[in-house]
Amino acid sequence: MKINRFLIILMFTVAFSSCELTENPLYSLNEVTVFSDETNAQLAMNGIYVQLGGQPFAGMWLMETSEMGSGLGYANISAWRADLVMLNVSPATLLPARMWDAGYRTIRDANAFINAVEASELSTEVKDRFIGEAKFIRGFVYLQLTGFWGGLPLRTEPVNTETTNVKRSTRSEVYDLIEEDLLDAIERLEQNDNHGKVNEWAARALLAKTYFLRASQEDEINGTSSSYWQKAKEQGEIVISQGPYVLDPSLVNLWDANTTSAEVIFKVNFAQGALYNFNPASTEPAGASVAGSNNGRCRASKTAYDIHADKYPGDPRLDATFFHTSYERVSNGTTPNLYPVNKANNTFGWPYFKKHFDPDRVANESSKDQVLFRYADLVLLMAEVESELGNSGLAQTYVNQVLQRARTTDGASATEPADWPILNKEDFRKEIYMERVIELMGEAKTYVELRRRGAAWLGEVLQRHNDNPNLDIGRHATWTDVTYDDLSQSFLEKNLLLPLPSTEINFNDLMTQSDQNPGY
C-alpha cells in the first residue's frame, strides 16, 4: 500500500528545515496564503530562491549530478559517487533522488506563491512582476528536471491531499508547460538591464534554449528537421538585438565571487551566514583555499580535459575552467602536480573544476554567486540554430564571437581557439556539439549536453574516453579511472536519462513501475 505523499512532503519539509535553519524560507507558503502587502510577497519570493539555491539543487547537487554522472566526470570511487561516475545509477541513488525532491520543493513553493499573489489585492503591476518571476523559476526548474529524467509529473497547483498525486506527463508535455510559463512571464516582466535577475530578456533567452533543446532531441527521434529551430531563432534574435547582454572580455570577471558581469543572464546570489554555495568545497583541490574542507569529490575526467586541450592547445579557457598541471596549496605552500603532468592514481591525478573556486570562503560556506545561464550559452545555441536553418555564414559569425573572446580574455593574445571556417550542416553539427561541452564544462550542463543528440552521439564520446591512452585503470581501490565496457545500444539508451526516484513511484498513487525510464 502506498503512503500518502502529502504527509511525506510535510514530514520531509520539517526534517529538512530542522537541520538547515539558515536555508528556511523567510515567509511561510501554503495553499491558503494570501499576501497583505508587497513586503510579505517579496519575503516569500526570497524563500523560493532559497529552495532553488539550497545545497540539494543549485547549491551543489545539480552540479555534482550533471558533471559526475555525465560520462566525462570523475570522483573517488566510493558509495553513491561510483554509481554516478560509472553510469550505473539506480532509483535509490542518493544524490539525484534528493535533487529531484529539491526541484519539486522549489516548484511547490512557486505554485503556492502564484496562487497567493493571484488571490491578493496587490496592484496589477506588482502582481505581474511577481507572477512572471515565479513562472520563470518554475519553467527553469522543470527544464533542468526534464533534462535528467525526461517526462515528469507536472505539478502546477499548491500541494494538498487532492493535488499531490499526479500522473507522469511526456517530455513534450513538459516542454509545452515550460513554453506556456515563459511566454506568460515575457508578457508580465519588465525590460530592464538587471544582469543575472529575472526580466523579459532572461525569459526570452530561456525560452530560446527550451526550443533549442527540444529541437535537438526531436531531430534525433524523428529524423527530420524540427519546427522548434525557427522558434529558437525568433526568441534568440530578440535577446541578441535588443537585450542588455554581451560577452565579458574577462573570464576572471565573469567568475568573480559576486559577479556583476553583463554576460550573466540568470544567477542565484549567495551570502555567508544565510544561503551559501557548497560548490567550491565540492570541486576545488585540497588546500587551494585556507578555509574548511576541499574535498574535490566532483571533478572532470582526464578525457574531458584532453578533449579541450587536444583541440585547442594554449586556449586561455583551460586556465579558467580547470585546476591543471599544478597548483599552490596555500595551506602549506607546496605545489602538487595535477593532470596532465600527474597521471597516476592518487588524489592529484585528475584535473579539478575551477569556475566555482572561492579563496575567501568561510569553512564550507561560500558567498560566491552561482551563474546558471549566461550569454555565451545563448550565442553558441544560436550558432547551431542558424546552421540547422541553413544560414552557415551567420552560424560561423556567432561561434567565432565566443572563440575570439576566449583568445583575448584578460589581455591574452593566444592563437587558439582559432576561428572556424564556414562548415556544412553535418560538420558544423558535430563541431558545435563538442564546442558547447568545452565552453560550458563545470557549469552543471555536461549531462544534458552529451545526451541532447541521442544515444549514438553519447556513445562516440564514451568510446573516445575508453580509448584514452592516459587512463590508469585499477591500481587503487578508491582512486582509479573507469571505462565503459558495455557500449551496447541498450546501455546507451538507458543512460540517456536517470531513473525516476523510487520515492516518487512509491508515494505517488498515479505512478507505477511501468512509468519508470527504460532499462531501470
C-alpha positions as CSV (number, residue, x, y, z in Angstrom):
1,M,0.0,0.0,0.0
2,K,1.3,3.4,-0.9
3,I,1.9,6.1,1.8
4,N,0.1,9.4,1.4
5,R,2.6,11.6,-0.3
6,F,1.2,14.8,1.1
7,L,2.1,13.6,4.6
8,I,5.6,12.6,3.4
9,I,6.1,16.1,1.9
10,L,5.2,17.7,5.2
11,M,7.4,15.3,7.2
12,F,10.3,15.9,4.9
13,T,9.9,19.6,5.0
14,V,10.0,19.7,8.8
15,A,13.1,17.4,8.8
16,F,14.9,19.4,6.2
17,S,14.1,22.7,7.9
18,S,15.3,21.4,11.3
19,C,18.8,20.6,10.1
20,E,19.3,23.6,7.8
21,L,17.8,26.5,9.6
22,T,19.9,29.0,7.7
23,E,18.1,28.0,4.5
24,N,14.5,28.3,5.7
25,P,12.2,30.4,3.5
26,L,11.6,33.8,5.2
27,Y,7.8,33.6,4.8
28,S,5.6,30.5,5.0
29,L,3.8,29.4,1.9
30,N,0.8,27.1,1.6
31,E,-2.4,26.8,-0.4
32,V,-4.3,29.4,1.8
33,T,-1.6,32.0,1.9
34,V,-2.8,35.5,0.7
35,F,-0.4,38.4,0.8
36,S,-1.4,41.6,2.5
37,D,1.3,43.7,1.1
38,E,4.3,43.7,-1.3
39,T,6.8,43.2,1.5
40,N,5.3,39.9,2.6
41,A,5.2,38.8,-1.0
42,Q,8.9,39.7,-1.5
43,L,9.8,37.7,1.6
44,A,8.0,34.7,0.1
45,M,9.7,35.2,-3.3
46,N,13.1,35.2,-1.4
47,G,12.1,31.8,0.0
48,I,11.7,30.4,-3.5
49,Y,15.2,31.4,-4.2
50,V,16.3,29.7,-1.0
51,Q,14.8,26.5,-2.3
52,L,16.4,26.9,-5.7
53,G,19.8,27.8,-4.4
54,G,19.9,25.3,-1.5
55,Q,22.5,22.6,-1.3
56,P,20.3,19.8,-2.8
57,F,19.8,21.9,-6.0
58,A,21.8,24.8,-7.4
59,G,24.0,25.0,-4.2
60,M,25.8,21.7,-5.1
61,W,23.9,18.7,-6.2
62,L,22.8,19.9,-9.6
63,M,26.5,20.4,-10.4
64,E,27.5,17.1,-9.0
65,T,24.8,15.1,-10.7
66,S,25.5,16.7,-14.0
67,E,29.3,16.6,-14.0
68,M,30.0,13.4,-12.2
69,G,27.2,11.5,-14.0
70,S,27.8,12.9,-17.4
71,G,30.3,10.3,-18.7
72,L,33.1,13.0,-18.6
73,G,33.2,13.3,-14.9
74,Y,35.2,11.8,-12.1
75,A,35.0,11.3,-8.3
76,N,36.8,9.0,-5.9
77,I,35.1,5.6,-6.4
78,S,33.1,5.1,-3.3
79,A,29.4,4.8,-2.3
80,W,26.9,6.7,-4.5
81,R,29.7,8.6,-6.3
82,A,30.7,5.3,-8.0
83,D,27.1,4.9,-9.3
84,L,27.2,8.3,-11.0
85,V,30.7,8.1,-12.5
86,M,30.2,4.5,-13.8
87,L,26.8,5.4,-15.3
88,N,25.2,2.8,-13.0
89,V,22.6,5.0,-11.2
90,S,19.7,3.2,-9.5
91,P,16.3,4.6,-8.5
92,A,17.6,4.8,-4.9
93,T,20.9,6.6,-5.7
94,L,21.1,9.3,-3.1
95,L,22.2,12.4,-4.9
96,P,19.9,12.6,-7.9
97,A,16.9,11.5,-5.8
98,R,17.5,14.4,-3.4
99,M,18.0,16.8,-6.3
100,W,14.6,15.7,-7.7
101,D,13.0,16.4,-4.3
102,A,14.7,19.8,-4.1
103,G,13.5,20.7,-7.5
104,Y,9.9,19.8,-6.7
105,R,10.1,21.8,-3.4
106,T,11.0,24.8,-5.5
107,I,8.1,24.1,-7.8
108,R,5.8,23.6,-4.8
109,D,6.7,27.0,-3.4
110,A,6.4,28.7,-6.8
111,N,2.9,27.2,-7.2
112,A,1.7,28.3,-3.8
113,F,3.3,31.8,-4.4
114,I,1.5,32.2,-7.7
115,N,-1.8,31.2,-6.1
116,A,-1.3,33.6,-3.2
117,V,-0.4,36.6,-5.5
118,E,-3.4,36.0,-7.7
119,A,-5.7,36.0,-4.7
120,S,-4.2,39.1,-3.2
121,E,-5.2,42.7,-3.6
122,L,-1.7,43.8,-4.8
123,S,-1.6,46.1,-7.7
124,T,-1.7,44.7,-11.2
125,E,1.8,45.9,-11.9
126,V,3.2,44.2,-8.7
127,K,1.2,41.0,-9.4
128,D,2.6,40.8,-12.9
129,R,6.2,41.2,-11.7
130,F,5.9,38.5,-9.0
131,I,3.9,36.0,-11.1
132,G,6.3,36.4,-14.1
133,E,9.3,35.8,-11.8
134,A,7.7,32.8,-10.2
135,K,6.7,31.3,-13.6
136,F,10.3,31.9,-14.9
137,I,11.7,30.0,-11.9
138,R,9.1,27.1,-12.3
139,G,10.0,26.9,-16.0
140,F,13.7,26.9,-15.2
141,V,13.4,24.1,-12.7
142,Y,11.2,22.0,-15.0
143,L,13.8,22.5,-17.8
144,Q,16.6,21.2,-15.5
145,L,14.5,18.2,-14.4
146,T,13.4,17.1,-17.8
147,G,17.0,17.2,-19.0
148,F,17.8,14.5,-16.5
149,W,14.6,12.5,-16.3
150,G,12.5,13.2,-19.5
151,G,8.8,13.0,-18.8
152,L,7.7,14.3,-15.4
153,P,4.7,14.6,-13.1
154,L,3.6,18.2,-13.8
155,R,2.5,20.0,-10.6
156,T,1.1,23.4,-11.1
157,E,-1.2,23.8,-8.1
158,P,-0.5,24.3,-4.4
159,V,0.1,21.0,-2.6
160,N,-2.8,19.4,-0.8
161,T,-4.3,15.9,-0.4
162,E,-6.1,16.3,-3.7
163,T,-3.1,17.5,-5.8
164,T,-0.2,15.6,-4.5
165,N,-0.8,12.5,-6.8
166,V,0.0,13.4,-10.4
167,K,0.4,11.1,-13.4
168,R,3.7,11.3,-15.4
169,S,3.5,13.5,-18.4
170,T,5.5,13.1,-21.6
171,R,8.6,15.1,-22.2
172,S,6.7,17.0,-25.0
173,E,4.1,17.9,-22.4
174,V,6.8,19.2,-20.1
175,Y,8.2,21.4,-22.8
176,D,4.7,22.7,-23.5
177,L,4.3,23.8,-19.9
178,I,7.7,25.4,-19.8
179,E,6.8,27.3,-23.1
180,E,3.5,28.4,-21.6
181,D,5.1,29.6,-18.4
182,L,7.8,31.5,-20.2
183,L,5.5,33.1,-22.7
184,D,3.3,34.3,-19.8
185,A,6.4,35.6,-18.0
186,I,7.5,37.5,-21.1
187,E,4.2,39.3,-21.1
188,R,4.4,40.2,-17.4
189,L,8.0,41.1,-16.9
190,E,9.8,44.3,-17.5
191,Q,12.6,45.0,-20.0
192,N,15.5,46.1,-17.8
193,D,19.2,45.8,-17.6
194,N,19.4,43.9,-14.3
195,H,22.0,41.3,-15.3
196,G,21.5,38.0,-13.6
197,K,18.0,38.8,-12.5
198,V,14.7,37.7,-13.9
199,N,13.4,40.0,-16.6
200,E,11.8,39.8,-20.0
201,W,15.2,39.2,-21.7
202,A,16.1,36.3,-19.4
203,A,12.7,34.7,-20.0
204,R,13.1,35.1,-23.8
205,A,16.7,33.6,-23.6
206,L,15.5,30.7,-21.5
207,L,12.6,30.1,-24.0
208,A,15.1,30.1,-26.9
209,K,17.1,27.4,-25.0
210,T,14.0,25.4,-24.4
211,Y,13.2,25.4,-28.1
212,F,16.8,24.6,-28.9
213,L,16.9,21.5,-26.6
214,R,13.5,20.4,-27.9
215,A,14.6,20.7,-31.5
216,S,17.9,18.8,-30.9
217,Q,16.0,15.9,-29.3
218,E,13.2,15.8,-31.9
219,D,15.6,15.8,-34.8
220,E,17.3,12.6,-33.4
221,I,14.0,10.9,-32.6
222,N,12.1,11.8,-35.8
223,G,14.9,12.1,-38.3
224,T,13.5,15.3,-39.7
225,S,14.2,19.0,-39.0
226,S,12.2,20.2,-36.0
227,S,10.0,23.3,-36.3
228,Y,11.4,24.5,-33.0
229,W,14.7,25.6,-34.6
230,Q,12.8,28.5,-36.1
231,K,11.1,29.3,-32.8
232,A,14.5,29.3,-31.0
233,K,15.8,31.7,-33.7
234,E,13.0,34.1,-33.2
235,Q,13.4,34.4,-29.4
236,G,17.2,34.4,-29.5
237,E,17.4,37.2,-32.1
238,I,15.2,39.4,-30.0
239,V,17.5,39.0,-27.0
240,I,20.7,39.4,-29.1
241,S,19.4,42.5,-30.9
242,Q,17.6,44.2,-28.1
243,G,18.7,42.8,-24.8
244,P,21.5,44.0,-22.5
245,Y,23.8,41.1,-22.6
246,V,27.4,40.9,-24.0
247,L,30.3,38.5,-23.9
248,D,32.5,39.6,-21.0
249,P,36.1,40.3,-22.2
250,S,37.3,38.9,-18.9
251,L,36.7,35.4,-17.8
252,V,38.2,36.4,-14.4
253,N,35.4,39.0,-14.0
254,L,32.8,36.5,-15.2
255,W,33.7,34.0,-12.5
256,D,34.3,36.6,-9.7
257,A,32.7,35.8,-6.4
258,N,29.8,38.3,-6.7
259,T,29.9,38.9,-10.4
260,T,28.1,41.8,-12.0
261,S,29.1,40.7,-15.5
262,A,26.9,41.7,-18.3
263,E,27.3,38.2,-19.7
264,V,25.2,36.7,-16.8
265,I,21.5,36.1,-17.8
266,F,20.4,34.3,-14.6
267,K,22.1,33.6,-11.3
268,V,21.5,32.8,-7.7
269,N,23.0,35.2,-5.2
270,F,24.6,33.7,-2.1
271,A,25.7,35.2,1.3
272,Q,27.6,33.6,4.1
273,G,25.5,33.1,7.2
274,A,22.3,32.9,5.1
275,L,22.1,31.0,1.9
276,Y,25.5,29.7,0.9
277,N,27.1,27.9,-2.1
278,F,28.7,24.5,-1.4
279,N,30.1,24.1,-4.9
280,P,33.6,25.4,-4.1
281,A,34.2,22.9,-1.3
282,S,32.9,20.1,-3.6
283,T,35.1,20.9,-6.6
284,E,38.4,22.5,-5.6
285,P,41.6,20.5,-4.7
286,A,42.8,20.2,-1.2
287,G,44.4,23.3,0.3
288,A,43.5,25.6,-2.6
289,S,41.9,27.9,-0.1
290,V,42.6,28.4,3.5
291,A,39.2,27.7,4.9
292,G,37.3,24.5,5.5
293,S,37.5,21.2,3.6
294,N,38.4,21.0,0.0
295,N,37.2,17.5,-0.9
296,G,37.3,17.9,-4.7
297,R,34.9,15.0,-5.0
298,C,33.4,16.4,-8.2
299,R,36.0,16.6,-10.9
300,A,36.4,16.4,-14.6
301,S,37.7,13.2,-16.1
302,K,41.1,13.1,-17.9
303,T,39.2,12.7,-21.2
304,A,37.2,15.9,-20.5
305,Y,40.4,17.8,-20.2
306,D,42.0,16.2,-23.2
307,I,39.1,16.9,-25.4
308,H,39.6,20.6,-24.7
309,A,43.4,20.7,-24.6
310,D,43.9,18.5,-27.7
311,K,41.5,20.6,-29.8
312,Y,42.8,24.0,-28.6
313,P,46.3,23.8,-27.1
314,G,47.1,27.0,-25.2
315,D,43.4,28.1,-25.0
316,P,43.1,30.6,-22.1
317,R,39.8,28.9,-21.2
318,L,41.8,25.9,-19.9
319,D,43.1,28.0,-17.0
320,A,39.6,29.4,-16.4
321,T,37.9,26.0,-16.4
322,F,40.4,23.7,-14.6
323,F,43.0,23.4,-11.9
324,H,45.5,21.5,-14.0
325,T,49.3,20.9,-14.4
326,S,50.0,22.1,-10.8
327,Y,48.5,24.5,-8.2
328,E,49.7,26.1,-5.0
329,R,48.4,24.7,-1.7
330,V,48.0,27.9,0.3
331,S,47.6,25.8,3.4
332,N,51.3,24.6,3.4
333,G,53.0,26.3,0.4
334,T,53.5,23.1,-1.6
335,T,52.7,22.8,-5.4
336,P,51.3,19.4,-6.1
337,N,51.3,18.3,-9.8
338,L,47.9,17.7,-11.3
339,Y,46.9,16.1,-14.6
340,P,48.2,16.1,-17.3
341,V,51.7,16.2,-15.5
342,N,50.5,13.7,-12.9
343,K,48.6,10.8,-14.5
344,A,48.9,8.4,-11.5
345,N,46.1,7.0,-9.4
346,N,46.2,9.3,-6.4
347,T,44.2,12.3,-5.2
348,F,46.1,14.7,-7.6
349,G,45.9,12.6,-10.7
350,W,43.0,14.4,-12.3
351,P,42.0,18.0,-13.3
352,Y,39.7,19.8,-10.9
353,F,36.9,22.3,-11.8
354,K,37.9,25.9,-11.2
355,K,34.9,28.1,-12.1
356,H,33.4,27.8,-8.6
357,F,36.7,28.4,-6.8
358,D,36.3,30.8,-3.9
359,P,39.5,31.5,-2.0
360,D,37.6,33.7,0.5
361,R,35.0,31.2,1.7
362,V,34.5,30.6,5.4
363,A,34.5,26.9,6.4
364,N,32.3,25.2,3.8
365,E,30.3,28.3,3.2
366,S,30.8,30.4,0.1
367,S,29.1,33.6,-0.8
368,K,30.1,33.1,-4.5
369,D,27.2,33.6,-6.8
370,Q,26.0,30.6,-8.9
371,V,25.8,31.5,-12.6
372,L,23.0,29.3,-14.0
373,F,22.7,30.8,-17.5
374,R,24.9,33.1,-19.5
375,Y,25.1,34.8,-22.8
376,A,27.9,32.6,-24.3
377,D,25.4,29.6,-23.9
378,L,22.8,31.6,-25.9
379,V,25.3,32.7,-28.6
380,L,26.5,29.1,-29.2
381,L,23.0,27.7,-29.3
382,M,22.1,30.4,-31.8
383,A,25.1,29.3,-33.9
384,E,23.7,25.8,-34.1
385,V,20.2,27.1,-34.7
386,E,21.4,29.2,-37.7
387,S,23.3,26.2,-39.1
388,E,20.3,23.9,-38.9
389,L,18.3,26.6,-40.7
390,G,20.9,26.7,-43.5
391,N,22.4,30.1,-42.5
392,S,26.1,28.9,-42.4
393,G,27.6,32.3,-42.5
394,L,25.7,33.6,-39.5
395,A,26.4,30.4,-37.7
396,Q,30.1,30.9,-38.2
397,T,29.8,34.5,-37.0
398,Y,28.2,33.5,-33.8
399,V,30.6,30.8,-32.8
400,N,33.6,32.9,-33.7
401,Q,32.5,35.6,-31.3
402,V,32.9,33.1,-28.4
403,L,36.2,31.9,-29.8
404,Q,37.6,35.4,-30.2
405,R,36.6,36.3,-26.6
406,A,38.5,33.2,-25.5
407,R,41.7,34.1,-27.3
408,T,41.8,37.6,-25.9
409,T,40.3,37.2,-22.5
410,D,42.0,39.3,-19.7
411,G,44.5,40.7,-22.2
412,A,45.7,37.4,-23.6
413,S,46.9,37.1,-27.2
414,A,46.5,33.4,-28.0
415,T,46.3,31.7,-31.3
416,E,43.8,29.1,-30.0
417,P,40.9,28.7,-30.2
418,A,41.2,29.6,-33.9
419,D,38.2,30.9,-35.8
420,W,36.1,28.3,-37.6
421,P,35.7,28.3,-41.4
422,I,32.3,28.0,-42.9
423,L,31.2,24.4,-42.5
424,N,28.4,22.4,-44.0
425,K,25.5,21.5,-41.7
426,E,26.7,18.0,-40.8
427,D,30.2,19.0,-39.9
428,F,29.0,22.1,-38.0
429,R,26.6,19.9,-36.0
430,K,29.5,17.7,-34.9
431,E,31.8,20.6,-34.1
432,I,29.3,22.7,-32.1
433,Y,28.2,19.6,-30.1
434,M,31.6,19.4,-28.5
435,E,32.2,23.2,-28.5
436,R,29.2,23.6,-26.2
437,V,30.7,20.9,-23.9
438,I,34.1,22.7,-23.9
439,E,32.7,26.2,-23.2
440,L,30.2,25.1,-20.5
441,M,32.3,22.5,-18.8
442,G,31.9,22.6,-15.0
443,E,28.6,24.6,-15.1
444,A,26.1,21.8,-14.4
445,K,25.3,21.3,-18.0
446,T,27.5,18.4,-19.3
447,Y,25.0,15.6,-18.6
448,V,22.3,17.2,-20.8
449,E,24.7,18.5,-23.5
450,L,26.1,15.0,-24.1
451,R,22.7,13.5,-24.4
452,R,20.7,16.0,-26.4
453,R,21.6,14.4,-29.7
454,G,20.8,10.9,-28.7
455,A,22.5,7.5,-28.0
456,A,24.9,7.4,-30.9
457,W,26.4,10.7,-30.1
458,L,26.8,9.8,-26.4
459,G,28.4,6.5,-27.4
460,E,31.1,8.3,-29.5
461,V,32.2,10.4,-26.5
462,L,32.3,7.3,-24.2
463,Q,34.3,5.4,-26.8
464,R,36.7,8.3,-27.0
465,H,37.1,8.1,-23.2
466,N,37.7,4.3,-23.4
467,D,40.4,4.8,-26.0
468,N,42.3,7.5,-23.9
469,P,45.9,6.3,-23.5
470,N,46.3,8.3,-20.3
471,L,43.8,6.3,-18.3
472,D,45.3,4.4,-15.4
473,I,42.9,1.5,-14.6
474,G,42.6,-0.5,-11.4
475,R,45.8,0.2,-9.4
476,H,44.0,1.7,-6.4
477,A,40.7,0.7,-4.9
478,T,39.5,4.3,-4.4
479,W,41.4,6.4,-6.9
480,T,41.1,4.8,-10.3
481,D,39.9,5.7,-13.8
482,V,36.9,3.9,-15.1
483,T,35.9,2.7,-18.6
484,Y,32.5,2.0,-20.1
485,D,33.0,-1.5,-21.5
486,D,29.4,-2.1,-22.4
487,L,28.5,0.4,-25.1
488,S,25.6,-1.6,-26.4
489,Q,22.5,0.2,-27.7
490,S,20.6,-0.8,-24.6
491,F,23.2,0.6,-22.3
492,L,23.4,3.9,-24.2
493,E,19.6,4.3,-24.4
494,K,19.3,3.6,-20.7
495,N,21.9,6.2,-19.9
496,L,20.1,9.0,-21.9
497,L,18.0,9.5,-18.7
498,L,18.3,8.9,-15.0
499,P,15.9,6.5,-13.3
500,L,12.9,8.1,-11.6
501,P,13.5,8.1,-7.9
502,S,11.9,5.2,-6.1
503,T,10.3,7.6,-3.6
504,E,8.2,9.2,-6.4
505,I,6.9,5.9,-7.7
506,N,6.3,4.6,-4.2
507,F,4.4,7.6,-2.9
508,N,2.6,8.9,-6.0
509,D,-0.7,6.9,-6.3
510,L,-0.9,7.8,-10.0
511,M,2.5,6.3,-10.9
512,T,3.7,2.7,-11.0
513,Q,6.8,0.8,-12.0
514,S,5.5,0.9,-15.6
515,D,6.3,4.7,-15.6
516,Q,10.0,4.0,-14.9
517,N,12.5,5.1,-17.6
518,P,13.7,2.3,-19.9
519,G,16.4,0.0,-18.6
520,Y,15.6,0.5,-14.9
